[in-house]
Amino acid sequence: MDISLLAAFLGGILALLSPCGALLLPAFFASTLGSRMRLLLHGGIFYLGLTITLVPLGLGLGALGSLVTSYWNVLVIGTAVLLIVLGAAQALGFGFDVAKYLPGADRLQQQAHSRTGAVRTLLLGAASGVAGFCAGPILGAILTLAMAQGGSLEAGLMLAVYGLGMVVPLTLLAAVWTRLSPRTISVIRGRGFRFLGRQLHTTSVITGLLIIAIGVLFWVTNGLVDAPSLVPAGVQRWLQSSAGVLSSPVWDAVLVAVVAAVIISLWALRRRRSRPVSADQNRSADPSRPVRQSR
């Protein structure tokens, strides 16, 4: 399960950095111009939009996978073969748009570009989770892994992590984009090249090879069951004991108090910024207006 979540997070990052995902950057930047708080707010709204479309897909496929867990060997082989095929398609530049197979997806994309503000960001996230011709094999691979989890909750969590892999680098790029050099931006976007008469892209090739590697690993580890855990057993035991301590009522009260303090602080800061400027401040800010002198 650890490797599946890591693969989902990396898949989200690579889907964002794919040639199709790069088209998402200008639309997101247009909605996030302003302060850092506005950027974080729109990042959260964008992630909410992603989960609206991605998590239900994961839940549905997880439920479907739970029906065939009795045929585990067939499920493992079929998943591994499909991952390898999708990885090869991604590396060779073949793709498909998952949104075309979902009802209402085209209308959702049109509304995302016609709205403004927070609604635009929400719809943009909902559409971006499943749209993209060159990112189709990546999402297909994540959906395949989700179905192989054999449970709805695990599959839904995978798709939520996949969306997190998209929104985290997107928000970070939006925060530092103007400070990046042209060379750095070029490296992030990747570059195209020709191989055996076919136009390929570095990001797509790297992503395809990773998907193929996951497919092979899925095969040789019996569906990742025999794969080593990415988190050592000692760390897992410590996390479990820490979770037990943090579940006490005292920590719950502390968490509620911290959240309330943050909300009150943000409200006070916003109220202070929106306070109207006094008449004396207006006169001092406008040197062209005469100032009445007291006698």
Backbone hydrogen bonds, N-H to C=O, Kabsch-Sander energy under -0.5 kcal/mol:
donor,donor_aa,acceptor,acceptor_aa,energy
5,L,1,M,-2.1
6,L,2,D,-2.2
7,A,3,I,-2.7
8,A,4,S,-2.2
9,F,5,L,-2.4
10,L,6,L,-2.6
11,G,7,A,-2.4
12,G,8,A,-1.9
13,I,9,F,-1.9
14,L,10,L,-2.7
15,A,11,G,-2.3
16,L,12,G,-1.8
17,L,13,I,-2.0
18,S,14,L,-0.6
22,A,18,S,-2.0
23,L,20,C,-1.1
24,L,21,G,-1.8
25,L,21,G,-0.5
25,L,22,A,-0.8
27,A,23,L,-0.6
28,F,24,L,-2.0
29,F,25,L,-2.8
30,A,26,P,-2.0
31,S,27,A,-0.7
31,S,28,F,-0.8
32,T,28,F,-0.8
32,T,29,F,-0.9
39,L,35,S,-1.7
40,L,36,R,-2.7
41,L,37,M,-2.3
42,H,38,R,-2.5
43,G,39,L,-2.3
44,G,40,L,-2.3
45,I,41,L,-2.2
46,F,42,H,-2.7
47,Y,43,G,-2.0
48,L,44,G,-2.1
49,G,45,I,-2.1
50,L,46,F,-2.0
51,T,47,Y,-2.5
52,I,48,L,-1.6
53,T,49,G,-1.0
53,T,50,L,-0.7
54,L,50,L,-2.8
55,V,51,T,-1.2
57,L,53,T,-0.9
58,G,54,L,-2.2
59,L,55,V,-2.8
60,G,56,P,-2.4
61,L,57,L,-2.4
62,G,58,G,-2.6
63,A,59,L,-2.1
64,L,60,G,-1.9
65,G,61,L,-2.7
66,S,62,G,-1.9
67,L,63,A,-0.7
67,L,64,L,-0.8
68,V,65,G,-1.1
69,T,66,S,-0.5
71,Y,68,V,-1.5
72,W,69,T,-0.8
75,L,71,Y,-2.4
76,V,72,W,-2.7
77,I,73,N,-2.3
78,G,74,V,-2.8
79,T,75,L,-2.4
80,A,76,V,-2.5
81,V,77,I,-2.6
82,L,78,G,-2.3
83,L,79,T,-2.5
84,I,80,A,-2.2
85,V,81,V,-2.3
86,L,82,L,-2.7
87,G,83,L,-2.5
88,A,84,I,-2.2
89,A,85,V,-2.4
90,Q,86,L,-2.3
91,A,87,G,-2.5
92,L,88,A,-2.1
93,G,90,Q,-1.0
94,F,89,A,-2.4
96,F,133,F,-1.5
98,V,96,F,-0.7
99,A,130,V,-1.0
100,K,97,D,-1.3
101,Y,98,V,-1.7
102,L,99,A,-1.3
105,A,102,L,-1.5
108,L,104,G,-1.8
109,Q,105,A,-2.0
110,Q,106,D,-1.9
111,Q,107,R,-2.3
112,A,108,L,-1.9
113,H,109,Q,-1.2
114,S,110,Q,-0.7
114,S,111,Q,-0.6
115,R,111,Q,-1.4
119,V,116,T,-0.7
120,R,116,T,-0.8
121,T,117,G,-1.8
122,L,118,A,-2.5
123,L,119,V,-2.5
124,L,120,R,-2.5
125,G,121,T,-2.3
126,A,122,L,-2.2
127,A,123,L,-2.3
128,S,124,L,-2.5
129,G,125,G,-1.4
130,V,127,A,-0.9
131,A,127,A,-1.3
136,G,133,F,-0.8
139,L,135,A,-2.1
140,G,136,G,-2.8
141,A,137,P,-2.1
142,I,138,I,-2.2
143,L,139,L,-2.7
144,T,140,G,-2.0
145,L,141,A,-2.4
146,A,142,I,-2.4
147,M,143,L,-2.2
148,A,144,T,-1.6
149,Q,146,A,-1.2
150,G,147,M,-1.1
155,A,151,G,-1.9
156,G,152,S,-2.9
157,L,153,L,-2.3
158,M,154,E,-1.9
159,L,155,A,-1.9
160,A,156,G,-1.9
161,V,157,L,-2.4
162,Y,158,M,-2.2
163,G,159,L,-2.1
164,L,160,A,-1.8
165,G,161,V,-2.1
166,M,162,Y,-0.8
166,M,163,G,-0.6
167,V,163,G,-2.3
168,V,164,L,-2.2
170,L,166,M,-1.3
171,T,167,V,-2.5
172,L,168,V,-2.2
173,L,169,P,-2.7
174,A,170,L,-2.1
175,A,171,T,-1.6
176,V,172,L,-1.5
177,W,173,L,-1.4
179,R,176,V,-1.3
180,L,176,V,-0.7
180,L,177,W,-1.1
185,I,181,S,-2.3
186,S,182,P,-2.1
187,V,183,R,-2.0
188,I,184,T,-2.3
189,R,185,I,-2.2
190,G,186,S,-1.1
193,F,200,L,-2.3
195,F,198,R,-2.7
198,R,195,F,-1.5
200,L,193,F,-3.6
200,L,198,R,-0.6
202,T,191,R,-2.5
205,V,201,H,-2.4
206,I,202,T,-2.5
207,T,203,T,-2.4
208,G,204,S,-2.6
209,L,205,V,-2.3
210,L,206,I,-1.9
211,I,207,T,-2.3
212,I,208,G,-2.3
213,A,209,L,-2.3
214,I,210,L,-2.3
215,G,211,I,-2.3
216,V,212,I,-2.5
217,L,213,A,-2.6
218,F,214,I,-2.7
219,W,215,G,-1.7
220,V,216,V,-2.5
221,T,217,L,-1.5
222,N,219,W,-1.1
223,G,218,F,-3.2
225,V,221,T,-0.6
225,V,222,N,-0.8
226,D,221,T,-2.6
227,A,224,L,-0.5
236,Q,232,P,-2.2
237,R,233,A,-2.3
238,W,234,G,-2.0
239,L,235,V,-2.5
240,Q,236,Q,-2.2
241,S,237,R,-2.3
242,S,238,W,-2.5
243,A,239,L,-2.4
244,G,240,Q,-1.7
245,V,241,S,-1.7
246,L,242,S,-2.6
247,S,243,A,-0.9
248,S,245,V,-1.4
252,D,248,S,-1.6
253,A,249,P,-2.3
254,V,250,V,-2.1
255,L,251,W,-2.6
256,V,252,D,-2.3
257,A,253,A,-2.3
258,V,254,V,-2.4
259,V,255,L,-2.6
260,A,256,V,-2.5
261,A,257,A,-2.3
262,V,258,V,-2.4
263,I,259,V,-2.3
264,I,260,A,-2.5
265,S,261,A,-2.4
266,L,262,V,-2.4
267,W,263,I,-2.3
268,A,264,I,-2.5
269,L,265,S,-2.5
270,R,266,L,-2.4
271,R,267,W,-2.2
272,R,268,A,-2.2
273,R,269,L,-1.9
274,S,270,R,-1.8
275,R,272,R,-0.8
282,N,278,S,-1.9
283,R,279,A,-2.2
284,S,280,D,-2.1
285,A,281,Q,-1.8
286,D,282,N,-1.1
289,R,286,D,-1.4
292,R,290,P,-0.5
